Amino acid sequence: MPRLAIVEPKDATGDAARILAGAPINIYKGIAANPEIFTAFIGFMRAIGTSGAITKAEKELVMLFAAESRRCGYCVAAHTRVAAGAGIGAENALAARRGVGATPRAQALLDFTRAVIAKNGTVSDAELAAFRAAGFDDRAAIEVVAAITAMTFTALYNHVNDTEVDFPPVPKVEQAVCAAC
């Protein structure tokens, strides 16, 4: 049961009414209780999704790893479903949550994501060079940081709110994904 206020789609106004009409998920209903933050959050998520510095599937790999590292069951379940829509199968989604990529490029992306999270952004020159060597550019690095930021916000919100998961359950990850996280 949520511990913070929620906005039901029938009671929403403005941008929240339009968004909740199309996606009445529990996290949105909760964040919509603060219209300014909700509008900014939705804009931020859209920007991450449309930047194009990394593919939609790559973004979901970052989101899955970040959600797992933040121990957010809601985010993991939600992004497992979104990842499926981006062409990431259940096994690859579970592997990404563990920090294991299906290709060398995906592994470089997850390694960089792990470093950003574990080192609070203070990645080494070698870690940044390895990310670039896999074909990523500076825009991609910024997009990874933005995706981690979004997952950090949503995970913290979900922990405070105790948001009820309204997505299909996903398997637990048995090993720690990020010892320093």
Backbone as CSV, one residue per row, in Angstrom:
resi,resn,N_x,N_y,N_z,CA_x,CA_y,CA_z,C_x,C_y,C_z
1,MET,0.848,-1.173,0.000,0.000,0.000,0.000,0.899,1.243,0.000
2,PRO,0.638,2.179,-0.890,1.501,3.371,-0.947,1.420,4.197,0.331
3,ARG,2.548,4.791,0.672,2.613,5.613,1.885,2.456,7.092,1.577
4,LEU,2.537,7.471,0.309,2.371,8.861,-0.106,1.095,8.987,-0.930
5,ALA,0.680,10.209,-1.161,-0.537,10.466,-1.938,-0.396,9.946,-3.364
6,ILE,-1.514,9.566,-3.947,-1.560,9.194,-5.353,-2.672,9.986,-6.031
7,VAL,-2.570,10.087,-7.341,-3.582,10.766,-8.144,-4.172,9.722,-9.087
8,GLU,-5.454,9.478,-8.946,-6.125,8.560,-9.862,-6.349,9.280,-11.188
9,PRO,-6.289,8.556,-12.300,-6.467,9.197,-13.605,-7.729,10.057,-13.701
10,LYS,-8.820,9.638,-13.104,-10.076,10.398,-13.172,-9.990,11.734,-12.442
11,ASP,-9.042,11.868,-11.511,-8.892,13.086,-10.733,-7.767,13.986,-11.234
12,ALA,-7.034,13.517,-12.218,-5.872,14.258,-12.714,-6.305,15.409,-13.622
13,THR,-5.449,16.412,-13.677,-5.672,17.553,-14.562,-4.396,17.829,-15.346
14,GLY,-4.514,18.643,-16.392,-3.349,19.077,-17.168,-2.586,17.924,-17.789
15,ASP,-1.249,18.070,-17.807,-0.384,17.038,-18.383,-0.583,15.692,-17.702
16,ALA,-0.784,15.722,-16.392,-0.951,14.473,-15.652,-2.163,13.701,-16.154
17,ALA,-3.252,14.395,-16.459,-4.459,13.717,-16.955,-4.173,12.999,-18.258
18,ARG,-3.467,13.645,-19.159,-3.151,13.051,-20.456,-2.214,11.854,-20.289
19,ILE,-1.203,12.001,-19.465,-0.219,10.936,-19.278,-0.845,9.751,-18.553
20,LEU,-1.588,10.022,-17.489,-2.202,8.934,-16.722,-3.298,8.222,-17.515
21,ALA,-3.936,8.921,-18.437,-4.942,8.270,-19.277,-4.303,7.184,-20.139
22,GLY,-3.085,7.420,-20.579,-2.392,6.456,-21.432,-1.515,5.477,-20.675
23,ALA,-1.094,5.848,-19.483,-0.193,4.995,-18.695,-0.521,5.145,-17.209
24,PRO,-1.615,4.527,-16.764,-2.030,4.684,-15.364,-1.263,3.765,-14.408
25,ILE,0.061,3.795,-14.498,0.880,2.918,-13.659,1.095,3.562,-12.294
26,ASN,1.339,2.740,-11.310,1.389,3.219,-9.928,2.443,4.278,-9.680
27,ILE,3.619,4.146,-10.273,4.645,5.159,-10.041,4.199,6.515,-10.576
28,TYR,3.579,6.542,-11.742,3.096,7.806,-12.307,1.989,8.394,-11.447
29,LYS,1.084,7.551,-10.962,-0.003,8.041,-10.111,0.557,8.675,-8.837
30,GLY,1.661,8.145,-8.358,2.267,8.707,-7.159,3.012,10.002,-7.418
31,ILE,3.884,9.993,-8.405,4.668,11.205,-8.680,3.761,12.341,-9.129
32,ALA,2.625,12.019,-9.739,1.674,13.050,-10.190,1.109,13.869,-9.030
33,ALA,1.285,13.401,-7.801,0.836,14.177,-6.643,1.628,15.482,-6.504
34,ASN,2.764,15.566,-7.181,3.533,16.812,-7.253,3.614,17.172,-8.737
35,PRO,2.663,17.974,-9.234,2.569,18.219,-10.683,3.840,18.778,-11.314
36,GLU,4.548,19.650,-10.632,5.758,20.247,-11.209,6.852,19.191,-11.376
37,ILE,7.035,18.379,-10.353,8.046,17.322,-10.439,7.637,16.295,-11.487
38,PHE,6.355,15.947,-11.521,5.871,14.970,-12.491,6.129,15.446,-13.920
39,THR,5.797,16.693,-14.203,6.013,17.240,-15.547,7.497,17.232,-15.897
40,ALA,8.337,17.642,-14.957,9.779,17.646,-15.207,10.299,16.224,-15.397
41,PHE,9.827,15.298,-14.573,10.246,13.905,-14.666,9.878,13.313,-16.026
42,ILE,8.651,13.520,-16.462,8.218,12.984,-17.754,9.055,13.602,-18.885
43,GLY,9.322,14.892,-18.800,10.170,15.544,-19.799,11.579,14.972,-19.818
44,PHE,12.124,14.728,-18.640,13.462,14.156,-18.526,13.489,12.748,-19.132
45,MET,12.482,11.942,-18.822,12.423,10.586,-19.364,12.274,10.612,-20.892
46,ARG,11.477,11.542,-21.392,11.339,11.667,-22.857,12.671,12.034,-23.491
47,ALA,13.383,12.970,-22.883,14.680,13.394,-23.417,15.659,12.225,-23.454
48,ILE,15.678,11.437,-22.399,16.561,10.264,-22.375,16.171,9.298,-23.491
49,GLY,14.883,9.137,-23.700,14.399,8.193,-24.698,14.562,8.640,-26.132
50,THR,14.715,9.926,-26.341,14.791,10.423,-27.713,16.146,11.015,-28.081
51,SER,17.080,11.038,-27.164,18.387,11.617,-27.443,19.077,10.925,-28.605
52,GLY,19.001,9.601,-28.627,19.593,8.854,-29.730,21.073,8.592,-29.601
53,ALA,21.685,8.977,-28.508,23.105,8.715,-28.329,23.357,7.226,-28.100
54,ILE,22.418,6.557,-27.454,22.435,5.111,-27.337,21.066,4.620,-27.818
55,THR,21.003,3.380,-28.240,19.738,2.850,-28.740,18.750,2.643,-27.588
56,LYS,17.501,2.442,-27.938,16.483,2.180,-26.921,16.840,0.921,-26.132
57,ALA,17.288,-0.102,-26.817,17.684,-1.342,-26.141,18.867,-1.096,-25.209
58,GLU,19.854,-0.331,-25.664,21.005,-0.016,-24.803,20.575,0.784,-23.590
59,LYS,19.662,1.724,-23.786,19.154,2.508,-22.647,18.525,1.575,-21.620
60,GLU,17.783,0.582,-22.100,17.141,-0.344,-21.169,18.154,-1.203,-20.425
61,LEU,19.274,-1.542,-21.052,20.333,-2.255,-20.340,20.846,-1.423,-19.176
62,VAL,21.066,-0.134,-19.432,21.514,0.777,-18.375,20.452,0.862,-17.281
63,MET,19.195,1.042,-17.678,18.101,1.158,-16.707,17.990,-0.101,-15.848
64,LEU,18.105,-1.266,-16.477,18.008,-2.511,-15.725,19.134,-2.649,-14.706
65,PHE,20.360,-2.367,-15.138,21.478,-2.473,-14.202,21.343,-1.452,-13.079
66,ALA,20.993,-0.224,-13.422,20.845,0.821,-12.397,19.706,0.487,-11.445
67,ALA,18.600,-0.015,-11.962,17.464,-0.388,-11.100,17.866,-1.498,-10.143
68,GLU,18.580,-2.481,-10.659,19.028,-3.582,-9.792,20.012,-3.072,-8.749
69,SER,20.918,-2.195,-9.157,21.912,-1.686,-8.197,21.264,-0.841,-7.103
70,ARG,20.115,-0.254,-7.411,19.373,0.542,-6.426,18.351,-0.306,-5.673
71,ARG,18.338,-1.599,-5.992,17.464,-2.565,-5.330,15.996,-2.146,-5.384
72,CYS,15.584,-1.730,-6.572,14.210,-1.266,-6.760,13.411,-2.313,-7.533
73,GLY,12.631,-3.090,-6.813,11.817,-4.121,-7.436,10.839,-3.560,-8.450
74,TYR,10.274,-2.377,-8.150,9.340,-1.763,-9.096,10.059,-1.428,-10.404
75,CYS,11.197,-0.758,-10.300,11.937,-0.340,-11.500,12.420,-1.537,-12.300
76,VAL,12.887,-2.579,-11.612,13.358,-3.777,-12.306,12.210,-4.412,-13.088
77,ALA,11.055,-4.556,-12.453,9.905,-5.167,-13.131,9.452,-4.299,-14.310
78,ALA,9.356,-2.995,-14.078,8.901,-2.092,-15.143,9.863,-2.113,-16.328
79,HIS,11.142,-2.017,-16.060,12.104,-1.945,-17.164,12.383,-3.300,-17.800
80,THR,12.091,-4.382,-17.116,12.142,-5.687,-17.766,11.063,-5.743,-18.844
81,ARG,9.900,-5.209,-18.526,8.811,-5.183,-19.509,9.133,-4.229,-20.667
82,VAL,9.645,-3.036,-20.348,10.002,-2.081,-21.399,11.121,-2.665,-22.267
83,ALA,12.087,-3.329,-21.626,13.197,-3.940,-22.364,12.692,-4.987,-23.343
84,ALA,11.684,-5.751,-22.945,11.112,-6.754,-23.853,10.570,-6.076,-25.103
85,GLY,9.946,-4.924,-24.936,9.443,-4.168,-26.077,10.546,-3.598,-26.947
86,ALA,11.751,-3.499,-26.386,12.907,-3.011,-27.146,13.714,-4.167,-27.729
87,GLY,13.184,-5.383,-27.601,13.844,-6.534,-28.197,14.801,-7.282,-27.287
88,ILE,14.796,-6.980,-26.007,15.681,-7.661,-25.060,14.888,-8.790,-24.406
89,GLY,15.333,-10.020,-24.628,14.670,-11.177,-24.052,14.886,-11.270,-22.551
90,ALA,14.097,-12.127,-21.912,14.131,-12.272,-20.449,15.518,-12.660,-19.950
91,GLU,16.199,-13.573,-20.651,17.533,-13.995,-20.197,18.541,-12.857,-20.293
92,ASN,18.497,-12.090,-21.386,19.423,-10.960,-21.532,19.095,-9.850,-20.542
93,ALA,17.816,-9.661,-20.222,17.440,-8.661,-19.213,17.990,-9.066,-17.851
94,LEU,17.849,-10.333,-17.507,18.373,-10.821,-16.233,19.896,-10.692,-16.199
95,ALA,20.542,-11.022,-17.297,22.004,-10.890,-17.373,22.428,-9.433,-17.221
96,ALA,21.699,-8.521,-17.864,22.030,-7.096,-17.750,21.912,-6.630,-16.314
97,ARG,20.918,-7.114,-15.592,20.771,-6.762,-14.178,21.991,-7.205,-13.379
98,ARG,22.659,-8.250,-13.836,23.881,-8.742,-13.193,25.122,-8.026,-13.709
99,GLY,24.945,-7.202,-14.764,26.074,-6.500,-15.350,26.759,-7.266,-16.459
100,VAL,26.051,-8.224,-17.046,26.618,-9.054,-18.104,25.923,-8.729,-19.419
101,GLY,26.692,-8.285,-20.402,26.156,-7.942,-21.713,26.243,-9.095,-22.686
102,ALA,25.346,-9.126,-23.647,25.301,-10.200,-24.642,26.314,-10.000,-25.767
103,THR,26.848,-8.783,-25.908,27.825,-8.481,-26.954,28.955,-7.671,-26.309
104,PRO,30.102,-7.567,-26.979,31.171,-6.733,-26.423,30.728,-5.274,-26.213
105,ARG,29.928,-4.738,-27.136,29.440,-3.352,-26.981,28.533,-3.238,-25.755
106,ALA,27.608,-4.186,-25.592,26.722,-4.167,-24.423,27.530,-4.317,-23.137
107,GLN,28.565,-5.149,-23.166,29.396,-5.318,-21.969,30.129,-4.023,-21.631
108,ALA,30.648,-3.343,-22.650,31.328,-2.061,-22.409,30.353,-1.040,-21.822
109,LEU,29.132,-1.040,-22.313,28.103,-0.134,-21.789,27.812,-0.443,-20.323
110,LEU,27.637,-1.717,-20.011,27.344,-2.099,-18.627,28.549,-1.877,-17.715
111,ASP,29.761,-2.105,-18.224,30.962,-1.832,-17.428,31.056,-0.342,-17.090
112,PHE,30.769,0.495,-18.069,30.791,1.941,-17.831,29.693,2.332,-16.832
113,THR,28.516,1.769,-17.004,27.412,2.042,-16.083,27.801,1.649,-14.662
114,ARG,28.383,0.466,-14.519,28.820,0.002,-13.192,29.833,0.984,-12.596
115,ALA,30.792,1.423,-13.402,31.824,2.345,-12.912,31.215,3.675,-12.480
116,VAL,30.294,4.199,-13.272,29.651,5.474,-12.917,28.934,5.340,-11.583
117,ILE,28.185,4.251,-11.411,27.430,4.054,-10.174,28.375,3.821,-8.997
118,ALA,29.303,2.894,-9.161,30.194,2.519,-8.064,31.106,3.653,-7.629
119,LYS,31.505,4.497,-8.587,32.454,5.561,-8.280,31.783,6.927,-8.202
120,ASN,30.461,6.910,-8.140,29.706,8.158,-8.025,30.087,9.151,-9.117
121,GLY,30.337,8.615,-10.310,30.659,9.442,-11.463,32.144,9.690,-11.676
122,THR,32.958,9.385,-10.715,34.384,9.663,-10.835,35.086,8.499,-11.530
123,VAL,34.741,8.309,-12.800,35.337,7.218,-13.569,36.761,7.594,-13.968
124,SER,37.555,6.570,-14.181,38.946,6.807,-14.593,39.014,7.126,-16.072
125,ASP,40.153,7.661,-16.483,40.387,7.897,-17.910,40.321,6.581,-18.678
126,ALA,40.835,5.509,-18.089,40.817,4.210,-18.753,39.384,3.698,-18.931
127,GLU,38.530,3.897,-17.942,37.136,3.445,-18.054,36.400,4.234,-19.136
128,LEU,36.645,5.524,-19.196,36.025,6.343,-20.233,36.574,5.965,-21.610
129,ALA,37.871,5.688,-21.688,38.478,5.287,-22.958,37.915,3.947,-23.431
130,ALA,37.697,3.012,-22.528,37.133,1.714,-22.901,35.706,1.881,-23.422
131,PHE,34.954,2.765,-22.817,33.599,3.063,-23.266,33.634,3.640,-24.681
132,ARG,34.525,4.576,-24.887,34.660,5.182,-26.220,35.159,4.169,-27.249
133,ALA,36.060,3.300,-26.844,36.605,2.295,-27.767,35.521,1.331,-28.257
134,ALA,34.450,1.202,-27.483,33.332,0.336,-27.883,32.386,1.040,-28.850
135,GLY,32.722,2.288,-29.212,31.913,3.007,-30.192,30.980,4.052,-29.610
136,PHE,31.088,4.328,-28.331,30.244,5.338,-27.697,30.951,6.688,-27.702
137,ASP,30.159,7.759,-27.745,30.731,9.104,-27.742,30.335,9.840,-26.460
138,ASP,30.698,11.116,-26.417,30.419,11.916,-25.227,28.922,12.067,-24.967
139,ARG,28.122,12.178,-26.038,26.666,12.256,-25.864,26.147,10.986,-25.200
140,ALA,26.715,9.851,-25.578,26.307,8.576,-24.978,26.664,8.541,-23.493
141,ALA,27.832,9.062,-23.137,28.220,9.105,-21.717,27.218,9.942,-20.922
142,ILE,26.815,11.053,-21.481,25.833,11.920,-20.806,24.497,11.195,-20.689
143,GLU,24.116,10.478,-21.727,22.846,9.751,-21.691,22.870,8.633,-20.644
144,VAL,24.001,7.951,-20.498,24.135,6.932,-19.456,23.956,7.569,-18.080
145,VAL,24.610,8.685,-17.850,24.479,9.373,-16.560,23.028,9.800,-16.330
146,ALA,22.365,10.282,-17.362,20.961,10.686,-17.236,20.075,9.493,-16.892
147,ALA,20.299,8.358,-17.534,19.500,7.163,-17.256,19.714,6.689,-15.816
148,ILE,20.953,6.718,-15.352,21.242,6.350,-13.963,20.539,7.326,-13.013
149,THR,20.570,8.596,-13.353,19.904,9.610,-12.531,18.406,9.342,-12.443
150,ALA,17.788,9.027,-13.571,16.354,8.722,-13.580,16.057,7.509,-12.711
151,MET,16.875,6.474,-12.822,16.651,5.274,-12.013,16.887,5.546,-10.537
152,THR,17.827,6.402,-10.225,18.065,6.744,-8.820,16.854,7.469,-8.242
153,PHE,16.320,8.442,-8.981,15.130,9.158,-8.521,13.966,8.196,-8.320
154,THR,13.685,7.379,-9.328,12.513,6.509,-9.221,12.695,5.459,-8.133
155,ALA,13.902,4.925,-7.993,14.139,3.938,-6.936,13.932,4.561,-5.557
156,LEU,14.500,5.725,-5.342,14.327,6.374,-4.042,12.868,6.701,-3.778
157,TYR,12.180,7.218,-4.805,10.753,7.504,-4.655,9.997,6.217,-4.293
158,ASN,10.250,5.151,-5.037,9.534,3.898,-4.791,9.822,3.328,-3.407
159,HIS,11.044,3.495,-2.927,11.364,3.015,-1.575,10.615,3.832,-0.521
160,VAL,10.599,5.146,-0.662,9.883,5.997,0.292,8.384,5.694,0.237
161,ASN,7.844,5.597,-0.963,6.403,5.416,-1.148,5.946,3.982,-0.890
162,ASP,6.833,3.021,-1.043,6.457,1.608,-1.019,5.463,1.334,-2.150
163,THR,5.820,1.803,-3.336,4.966,1.683,-4.516,4.650,0.226,-4.811
164,GLU,3.372,-0.066,-4.998,2.945,-1.414,-5.334,3.324,-1.706,-6.786
165,VAL,4.001,-2.831,-6.995,4.443,-3.218,-8.330,3.238,-3.661,-9.145
166,ASP,3.023,-3.011,-10.264,1.908,-3.348,-11.144,2.400,-3.863,-12.500
167,PHE,3.503,-4.584,-12.463,4.086,-5.245,-13.629,4.291,-6.715,-13.271
168,PRO,4.437,-7.575,-14.292,4.673,-8.990,-13.990,5.940,-9.171,-13.150
169,PRO,5.917,-10.142,-12.238,7.102,-10.385,-11.397,8.281,-10.858,-12.233
170,VAL,9.462,-10.569,-11.739,10.694,-10.993,-12.404,11.532,-11.788,-11.408
171,PRO,12.418,-12.649,-11.921,13.255,-13.431,-11.006,14.221,-12.533,-10.236
172,LYS,14.583,-12.990,-9.063,15.573,-12.287,-8.242,16.969,-12.534,-8.812
173,VAL,17.842,-11.564,-8.607,19.249,-11.732,-8.953,19.932,-12.240,-7.700
174,GLU,20.602,-13.376,-7.824,21.187,-14.026,-6.656,22.523,-13.422,-6.224
175,GLN,23.236,-12.817,-7.145,24.539,-12.259,-6.797,24.465,-10.738,-6.812
176,ALA,25.294,-10.119,-6.011,25.346,-8.663,-5.985,25.804,-8.154,-7.341
177,VAL,25.137,-7.115,-7.837,25.499,-6.567,-9.139,26.610,-5.547,-9.042
178,CYS,26.740,-4.958,-7.906,27.713,-3.883,-7.774,28.123,-3.799,-6.314
179,ALA,29.237,-4.442,-5.970,29.657,-4.512,-4.584,29.829,-3.141,-3.944
180,ALA,30.207,-2.150,-4.733,30.423,-0.804,-4.186,29.176,0.066,-4.215
181,CYS,28.092,-0.454,-4.796,26.875,0.357,-4.930,25.996,0.265,-3.696
